[in-house]
Amino acid sequence: MSRKRKPYPLLEGITISDVAAEGNALARVDDMVVFVPYGAPGDVVDIQVTKKRKSYAEGRITRLVEPGDVRIAPRCPYFGMCGGCRWQHLPYEVQLRCKQRQVVDALTRIAKVELPEISPIKGSDPIWEYRNKMEYTFSNRRWLTPEQMASGEEFNDRDGAGFHIPGAFDKVLDIDRCHLQGEFGNRLRNFVRDYGIDRGLSFYDLRVQQGLLRTLMVRMASTGESMAVMSFGEDNPQAVREVMDAIRGEFPDITSLMYVINLKVNDTITDQEVLLHSGRPYIEEEMEGLRFRIGPKSFYQTNSRQAYKLYKVVRDFAGLTGDELVYDLYTGTGTIANFISRRARRVVGIEYVPEAIEDARINSSVNGITNTVFYAGDMKDVLNAAFIESNGRPDVMIVDPPRAGMHTDVVDVILAAAPLRIVYVSCNPATQARDLALLDSRYRVVAVQPVDMFPHTHHVENVVRLERRD
């Protein structure tokens, strides 16, 4: 006979004391730390515990008894539901302080290396409508808000377009406006949603994986150019053509209008053929007179203005005089490699994704850059002693790995290559700190610069300059 688990407690009148990792707030109850989302320091709240371990618990706020002094009203009516902006209730200056501390804590607690004074974080301007790329999902099973469910009204038509609800793969929150992208993206998403409803088109069913309207990706460049990529879950040429023609008719100024017929299980289009409906198959970003072509599968930093600040920090930390051989590891579409190429003798870029390397080569070509070369392959397989012997021993290495950080084999090759300087760009200060500890035997940290790329989220970029110990 199975034992019935004791229900988790409701903690009443608890004061939120701080902001913690992953965007959560924390409270201390006796000797236990409780992590909750959407709390602000100074809030007095009731917390329903949802998970309990020996030294900590997780929960959700069931009632805001008294707001803390720093809490502000979130701009978005979907705050707390879509999961995308967990810090909208915190003033931006508080967000920046939390991100600065996140970097300091990671480097001191995990890296345990000698550190210089960490520079103040570079904040974003603007803090709204800053994203140049958004992805929306169409669903025939849109999420009902607590207010809708409490109303007693029947909602037979559940078609909608918006964002996945955290922890519910088959539920999508229908939205009218997202404040992270400009008005064009909102108008386009709402138009396709309303067009589909008016004409009785099928919205995608995420459980049975059927339906015509599946996803929409919207990209908006700082140059004013725009891209829309519709994904369809059915191979219905007439219906697809009618939808795409309607989008072009309503938005005649779209620079690049493309579509995908995606019949597989997941939404990713990296392995799918992207077809051009009208316009050209790319848009362009601009930075210091350089033009960067961005296709439907290209990676580009999603905050264009902050990307420029970030790349300037990288270039400054690299300390280039015009005579250096630079390796740019995890180069992506070669944005950093091309951006710094004017001040280097030669730049060698390495990236896992072949399509990204093709973009990098094109970006060099369209800008008349002749001192770059790019290689595609797994970093730990490509970057070895033979590669370095063939391409030359680097004076400077720039590394911008994914959130998981660098493979230990890559760290070993970097140590063996022994560049004079390393510039380490990271979207995860914790894994960056781990890697700095591995590099500490040969390199010392001489400069640290956090950069906020994503206001209203807990994410932060951090750039570290390391110099070889001679």
C-alpha positions as CSV (number, residue, x, y, z in Angstrom):
1,M,0.0,0.0,0.0
2,S,1.5,3.3,-1.1
3,R,1.9,6.1,1.5
4,K,0.2,9.4,0.7
5,R,2.7,12.2,0.5
6,K,2.2,15.0,3.0
7,P,1.1,18.1,1.2
8,Y,3.6,20.9,1.0
9,P,3.0,23.8,3.3
10,L,1.7,27.3,2.7
11,L,4.1,29.9,4.1
12,E,2.3,33.1,5.2
13,G,3.6,36.6,5.7
14,I,7.1,35.8,4.3
15,T,9.5,38.7,3.4
16,I,11.4,38.4,0.1
17,S,15.0,39.3,1.0
18,D,16.9,39.2,-2.3
19,V,17.1,38.4,-6.0
20,A,18.7,35.0,-6.8
21,A,20.0,33.1,-9.8
22,E,17.9,32.3,-12.9
23,G,15.6,35.3,-12.3
24,N,14.1,34.0,-9.0
25,A,13.7,35.9,-5.8
26,L,14.6,34.3,-2.4
27,A,13.3,34.3,1.1
28,R,14.6,32.7,4.3
29,V,12.3,30.7,6.5
30,D,14.1,29.4,9.6
31,D,17.2,27.7,8.2
32,M,15.7,27.1,4.8
33,V,16.1,29.1,1.6
34,V,12.9,29.4,-0.5
35,F,13.2,30.3,-4.2
36,V,10.2,31.9,-5.9
37,P,9.7,33.7,-9.3
38,Y,8.3,37.2,-9.6
39,G,9.2,38.4,-6.2
40,A,10.9,41.7,-5.3
41,P,13.1,42.5,-2.3
42,G,10.9,43.8,0.5
43,D,7.7,42.1,-0.7
44,V,5.7,40.4,2.0
45,V,4.0,37.4,0.5
46,D,2.3,34.1,1.0
47,I,4.2,31.3,-0.6
48,Q,2.9,27.8,-1.6
49,V,5.8,25.4,-1.5
50,T,6.0,23.2,-4.6
51,K,9.3,21.4,-4.1
52,K,11.3,20.7,-1.0
53,R,14.8,19.5,-0.5
54,K,17.1,19.3,2.6
55,S,18.5,22.8,2.3
56,Y,16.1,24.7,0.1
57,A,12.6,24.8,-1.3
58,E,10.8,26.2,-4.4
59,G,7.5,27.8,-4.4
60,R,5.1,30.3,-6.0
61,I,3.6,33.5,-4.6
62,T,-0.1,33.0,-3.9
63,R,-0.7,36.5,-2.4
64,L,1.2,39.7,-2.4
65,V,0.4,40.9,1.2
66,E,2.5,44.1,0.9
67,P,4.7,45.2,-2.0
68,G,8.3,46.1,-1.3
69,D,9.7,49.6,-1.9
70,V,11.5,48.6,-5.1
71,R,8.5,46.9,-6.8
72,I,7.0,48.7,-9.8
73,A,4.0,47.9,-12.0
74,P,5.0,45.7,-15.0
75,R,4.3,47.2,-18.3
76,C,3.1,44.0,-19.9
77,P,-0.4,42.5,-19.0
78,Y,1.0,39.0,-19.6
79,F,3.7,39.4,-16.9
80,G,3.9,36.2,-14.9
81,M,2.3,34.1,-17.6
82,C,4.5,34.0,-20.7
83,G,7.7,33.6,-18.7
84,G,9.8,35.8,-21.0
85,C,10.3,38.9,-18.8
86,R,10.7,37.8,-15.2
87,W,12.1,41.2,-14.0
88,Q,9.6,43.7,-15.4
89,H,8.5,44.4,-11.8
90,L,12.0,45.7,-10.9
91,P,13.3,49.1,-11.9
92,Y,15.9,48.9,-14.6
93,E,18.6,50.3,-12.2
94,V,17.8,47.4,-9.8
95,Q,18.0,44.9,-12.7
96,L,21.5,46.2,-13.6
97,R,22.7,45.9,-10.0
98,C,21.5,42.3,-9.8
99,K,23.3,41.5,-13.0
100,Q,26.5,43.2,-11.9
101,R,26.3,41.1,-8.7
102,Q,25.6,37.9,-10.7
103,V,28.9,38.4,-12.6
104,V,30.8,39.3,-9.4
105,D,29.4,36.3,-7.5
106,A,30.2,33.8,-10.3
107,L,33.7,35.0,-10.8
108,T,34.6,35.1,-7.1
109,R,32.7,32.0,-5.9
110,I,33.3,29.7,-8.8
111,A,36.5,30.9,-10.5
112,K,38.4,31.7,-7.3
113,V,41.1,33.5,-9.3
114,E,42.7,36.9,-8.7
115,L,40.4,39.5,-10.2
116,P,40.8,43.2,-11.1
117,E,38.0,45.7,-10.2
118,I,35.0,44.7,-12.3
119,S,33.8,47.5,-14.5
120,P,30.2,48.8,-14.1
121,I,27.8,47.0,-16.4
122,K,26.9,48.7,-19.7
123,G,23.1,49.1,-19.7
124,S,20.9,48.9,-22.7
125,D,19.2,51.9,-24.4
126,P,16.4,51.4,-25.1
127,I,15.1,48.9,-22.6
128,W,11.9,48.2,-24.6
129,E,11.4,47.1,-28.2
130,Y,15.0,46.2,-28.4
131,R,14.8,42.7,-29.8
132,N,15.5,42.3,-33.6
133,K,14.2,38.7,-33.7
134,M,11.1,37.1,-32.2
135,E,9.5,33.7,-32.8
136,Y,5.8,33.1,-32.3
137,T,3.7,29.9,-32.2
138,F,0.2,29.3,-33.6
139,S,-2.0,26.9,-31.6
140,N,-5.5,25.6,-31.6
141,R,-5.2,25.2,-27.8
142,R,-4.4,28.7,-26.5
143,W,-3.9,29.2,-22.8
144,L,-6.7,30.7,-20.8
145,T,-5.7,33.3,-18.3
146,P,-6.9,32.9,-14.7
147,E,-9.4,35.7,-15.2
148,Q,-10.8,33.9,-18.3
149,M,-11.1,30.6,-16.4
150,A,-12.8,32.3,-13.4
151,S,-15.3,34.2,-15.6
152,G,-17.4,31.0,-16.3
153,E,-17.5,31.9,-20.0
154,E,-17.1,29.0,-22.5
155,F,-14.2,29.4,-24.9
156,N,-14.9,27.0,-27.8
157,D,-12.6,28.8,-30.2
158,R,-9.1,28.4,-28.8
159,D,-7.0,29.5,-31.8
160,G,-4.2,32.0,-30.9
161,A,-0.6,33.1,-31.6
162,G,2.0,34.0,-29.1
163,F,4.5,32.3,-26.7
164,H,4.7,28.8,-25.1
165,I,3.6,28.7,-21.5
166,P,6.6,27.6,-19.3
167,G,6.4,23.9,-18.5
168,A,3.4,23.3,-20.9
169,F,4.6,22.3,-24.4
170,D,1.1,22.2,-25.8
171,K,-0.1,25.5,-24.4
172,V,0.4,28.9,-26.1
173,L,-0.4,32.3,-24.6
174,D,-2.2,34.4,-27.2
175,I,-0.9,38.0,-27.1
176,D,-1.8,41.2,-28.8
177,R,1.4,43.1,-28.0
178,C,4.9,42.1,-26.9
179,H,6.9,45.1,-25.6
180,L,10.2,43.6,-26.6
181,Q,9.9,44.0,-30.3
182,G,8.7,47.0,-32.4
183,E,5.2,47.5,-33.6
184,F,5.8,45.8,-37.0
185,G,6.3,42.4,-35.4
186,N,3.1,42.8,-33.4
187,R,1.0,43.9,-36.4
188,L,2.3,41.1,-38.5
189,R,1.6,38.4,-35.9
190,N,-1.9,39.7,-35.2
191,F,-2.6,40.0,-38.9
192,V,-1.7,36.4,-39.6
193,R,-3.7,35.2,-36.6
194,D,-6.8,37.2,-37.5
195,Y,-6.5,36.2,-41.2
196,G,-6.4,32.5,-40.2
197,I,-9.4,32.8,-37.9
198,D,-11.5,34.8,-40.4
199,R,-10.9,32.2,-43.1
200,G,-11.2,29.1,-40.9
201,L,-7.6,28.0,-41.4
202,S,-6.4,25.3,-39.1
203,F,-4.0,26.4,-36.3
204,Y,-1.4,23.9,-35.2
205,D,-2.3,21.2,-32.7
206,L,0.9,20.6,-30.7
207,R,-0.4,17.3,-29.3
208,V,-1.4,15.6,-32.6
209,Q,1.0,17.7,-34.6
210,Q,-1.4,18.8,-37.3
211,G,-2.5,22.1,-38.6
212,L,-1.6,24.6,-41.3
213,L,-0.4,27.7,-39.4
214,R,2.6,26.6,-37.2
215,T,5.2,29.3,-36.4
216,L,6.3,32.8,-37.5
217,M,9.7,34.3,-37.2
218,V,10.1,38.1,-37.4
219,R,13.4,39.8,-37.8
220,M,13.9,43.6,-37.9
221,A,17.3,45.1,-38.6
222,S,18.6,48.4,-37.4
223,T,18.8,49.4,-41.1
224,G,15.0,49.3,-41.3
225,E,14.9,46.1,-43.3
226,S,12.6,43.3,-42.2
227,M,12.1,39.6,-42.6
228,A,9.2,37.2,-42.0
229,V,9.4,33.4,-42.2
230,M,6.2,31.5,-41.9
231,S,6.2,27.8,-41.0
232,F,3.4,25.6,-42.2
233,G,2.5,22.2,-40.7
234,E,0.7,21.0,-43.8
235,D,1.9,20.8,-47.4
236,N,-1.1,22.6,-49.0
237,P,0.3,24.7,-51.8
238,Q,-2.9,26.7,-52.5
239,A,-3.5,27.6,-48.8
240,V,0.2,28.5,-48.3
241,R,0.2,30.7,-51.4
242,E,-2.9,32.5,-50.2
243,V,-1.5,33.2,-46.8
244,M,1.8,34.4,-48.2
245,D,0.1,36.6,-50.8
246,A,-2.1,38.1,-48.0
247,I,1.0,39.0,-45.9
248,R,2.7,40.6,-48.9
249,G,-0.5,42.5,-49.7
250,E,-0.8,43.9,-46.2
251,F,2.9,44.5,-45.6
252,P,4.3,45.5,-49.1
253,D,7.5,46.8,-47.6
254,I,8.8,43.5,-46.1
255,T,12.4,43.1,-47.4
256,S,12.4,39.3,-47.2
257,L,9.3,37.2,-47.1
258,M,9.9,33.4,-46.8
259,Y,8.2,30.2,-45.8
260,V,8.9,26.6,-44.7
261,I,6.8,23.5,-45.0
262,N,7.7,21.8,-41.7
263,L,6.2,18.3,-41.3
264,K,8.5,17.0,-38.6
265,V,8.0,16.9,-34.8
266,N,9.9,19.9,-33.6
267,D,9.7,23.6,-34.7
268,T,13.3,24.2,-35.6
269,I,13.9,25.1,-39.3
270,T,17.7,24.6,-39.3
271,D,17.3,21.3,-41.2
272,Q,14.5,22.5,-43.4
273,E,14.4,24.1,-46.8
274,V,13.4,27.8,-46.6
275,L,11.6,29.0,-49.7
276,L,11.5,32.6,-50.9
277,H,8.1,34.0,-51.6
278,S,9.1,37.5,-52.5
279,G,11.8,40.1,-51.9
280,R,15.4,38.8,-51.3
281,P,16.5,35.9,-49.1
282,Y,18.3,38.0,-46.5
283,I,18.3,41.3,-44.7
284,E,21.3,43.4,-43.7
285,E,22.5,44.9,-40.5
286,E,25.1,47.7,-40.4
287,M,27.9,48.4,-38.0
288,E,30.6,51.1,-38.6
289,G,30.0,51.0,-42.3
290,L,30.1,47.2,-42.5
291,R,27.1,45.3,-43.8
292,F,26.2,42.0,-42.4
293,R,23.8,39.7,-44.3
294,I,21.3,37.8,-42.2
295,G,19.5,34.9,-43.6
296,P,16.6,32.9,-42.0
297,K,19.0,30.5,-40.3
298,S,21.7,33.1,-39.4
299,F,22.7,33.9,-35.9
300,Y,23.0,37.5,-35.0
301,Q,22.8,39.1,-31.5
302,T,19.2,39.9,-30.9
303,N,19.8,43.4,-29.5
304,S,21.5,45.3,-32.3
305,R,22.5,48.4,-30.4
306,Q,24.0,46.4,-27.5
307,A,25.8,44.1,-29.9
308,Y,27.7,47.2,-31.1
309,K,28.7,48.0,-27.5
310,L,29.6,44.4,-26.9
311,Y,31.8,44.1,-30.0
312,K,33.6,47.4,-29.2
313,V,34.5,46.0,-25.8
314,V,35.8,42.8,-27.5
315,R,37.9,44.9,-29.9
316,D,39.3,47.1,-27.2
317,F,40.2,44.1,-25.0
318,A,41.9,42.4,-27.9
319,G,44.4,45.3,-28.0
320,L,45.0,45.1,-31.8
321,T,47.7,47.1,-33.5
322,G,47.2,45.7,-37.0
323,D,49.9,43.1,-36.9
324,E,48.2,40.3,-34.9
325,L,47.0,36.9,-36.0
326,V,43.6,36.4,-34.3
327,Y,41.6,33.2,-33.8
328,D,37.9,33.8,-33.4
329,L,36.5,30.6,-31.8
330,Y,32.7,29.9,-32.1
331,T,32.6,32.7,-34.7
332,G,29.0,32.1,-35.7
333,T,28.4,34.2,-38.9
334,G,31.7,35.9,-38.4
335,T,30.4,39.2,-37.0
336,I,33.2,39.7,-34.5
337,A,35.8,38.4,-36.9
338,N,34.8,40.8,-39.6
339,F,34.3,43.7,-37.2
340,I,37.8,43.4,-35.9
341,S,39.5,42.5,-39.2
342,R,40.5,46.1,-40.0
343,R,42.8,46.1,-37.0
344,A,44.3,42.7,-37.4
345,R,46.8,41.1,-39.9
346,R,44.6,38.0,-40.3
347,V,41.5,36.5,-38.6
348,V,40.8,32.8,-38.5
349,G,37.2,31.9,-37.5
350,I,35.9,28.4,-36.5
351,E,32.3,27.5,-36.1
352,Y,30.3,24.2,-35.8
353,V,27.4,25.2,-38.2
354,P,28.4,25.0,-41.9
355,E,25.6,27.5,-42.9
356,A,26.9,30.0,-40.5
357,I,30.4,29.7,-42.0
358,E,29.0,30.4,-45.4
359,D,27.4,33.5,-44.0
360,A,30.7,34.5,-42.5
361,R,32.4,34.2,-45.8
362,I,29.7,36.1,-47.6
363,N,29.9,38.9,-45.0
364,S,33.7,39.2,-45.6
365,S,33.1,39.2,-49.4
366,V,30.4,41.9,-49.5
367,N,32.5,44.2,-47.3
368,G,35.7,43.6,-49.3
369,I,37.5,42.0,-46.4
370,T,40.3,39.8,-47.6
371,N,42.2,38.9,-44.4
372,T,39.7,36.4,-42.9
373,V,39.4,32.7,-43.3
374,F,36.7,30.5,-41.9
375,Y,36.5,26.8,-41.0
376,A,33.4,24.6,-40.1
377,G,33.5,21.8,-37.7
378,D,33.3,20.7,-34.0
379,M,35.7,23.0,-32.1
380,K,37.4,20.2,-30.2
381,D,38.0,18.3,-33.5
382,V,39.1,21.2,-35.7
383,L,41.2,23.1,-33.2
384,N,44.2,20.9,-32.7
385,A,48.0,21.1,-33.0
386,A,48.0,20.4,-36.7
387,F,45.4,23.2,-37.3
388,I,47.6,25.6,-35.4
389,E,50.7,24.5,-37.3
390,S,48.9,25.0,-40.6
391,N,47.3,28.4,-39.8
392,G,49.9,29.9,-37.5
393,R,50.2,30.4,-33.7
394,P,47.7,33.1,-32.7
395,D,48.7,36.3,-30.9
396,V,45.1,36.8,-29.7
397,M,42.2,34.4,-29.2
398,I,38.6,35.5,-29.0
399,V,36.2,32.8,-27.6
400,D,32.4,33.2,-27.5
401,P,31.1,29.7,-26.6
402,P,27.5,28.6,-26.0
403,R,26.0,28.6,-22.5
404,A,27.7,25.3,-21.6
405,G,31.2,27.0,-22.0
406,M,34.2,25.4,-23.5
407,H,35.0,21.7,-23.7
408,T,38.1,20.7,-21.7
409,D,39.9,19.6,-24.9
410,V,39.4,23.1,-26.3
411,V,40.9,24.6,-23.1
412,D,43.9,22.3,-23.4
413,V,44.5,23.4,-27.0
414,I,44.2,27.1,-26.1
415,L,46.8,26.5,-23.3
416,A,49.1,24.7,-25.7
417,A,48.7,27.5,-28.4
418,A,49.6,30.1,-25.7
419,P,48.3,33.3,-27.3
420,L,49.4,36.5,-25.7
421,R,45.8,37.5,-24.9
422,I,42.5,35.8,-24.7
423,V,39.1,37.7,-24.9
424,Y,36.4,35.5,-23.4
425,V,32.8,36.5,-24.2
426,S,30.1,34.6,-22.3
427,C,26.3,34.5,-21.9
428,N,26.7,32.5,-18.8
429,P,29.1,33.9,-16.1
430,A,29.0,30.6,-14.2
431,T,30.5,28.4,-17.0
432,Q,32.8,31.3,-17.9
433,A,34.1,31.3,-14.3
434,R,34.7,27.5,-14.4
435,D,36.7,28.0,-17.6
436,L,38.7,30.9,-16.1
437,A,39.8,28.5,-13.3
438,L,41.1,26.1,-15.9
439,L,43.0,28.8,-17.7
440,D,44.4,30.3,-14.5
441,S,47.7,28.3,-14.5
442,R,48.8,30.2,-17.6
443,Y,46.6,33.3,-17.8
444,R,45.6,36.1,-15.4
445,V,42.4,38.1,-15.6
446,V,43.1,41.8,-16.2
447,A,39.7,43.3,-17.2
448,V,36.1,42.4,-16.8
449,Q,33.2,44.1,-18.5
450,P,29.5,43.0,-18.1
451,V,27.1,44.1,-20.8
452,D,23.3,43.9,-20.5
453,M,21.8,42.6,-23.8
454,F,18.4,41.5,-22.4
455,P,16.6,44.0,-20.2
456,H,13.8,42.6,-18.0
457,T,15.5,39.1,-18.0
458,H,18.2,37.7,-15.7
459,H,20.5,37.0,-18.6
460,V,23.8,39.0,-18.9
461,E,26.8,38.9,-21.2
462,N,30.3,39.3,-19.7
463,V,33.6,40.0,-21.4
464,V,36.9,39.1,-19.8
465,R,40.4,39.9,-20.9
466,L,43.2,37.5,-20.0
467,E,46.9,37.9,-20.4
468,R,49.5,35.2,-20.5
469,R,51.7,34.8,-17.5
470,D,55.3,35.1,-18.7
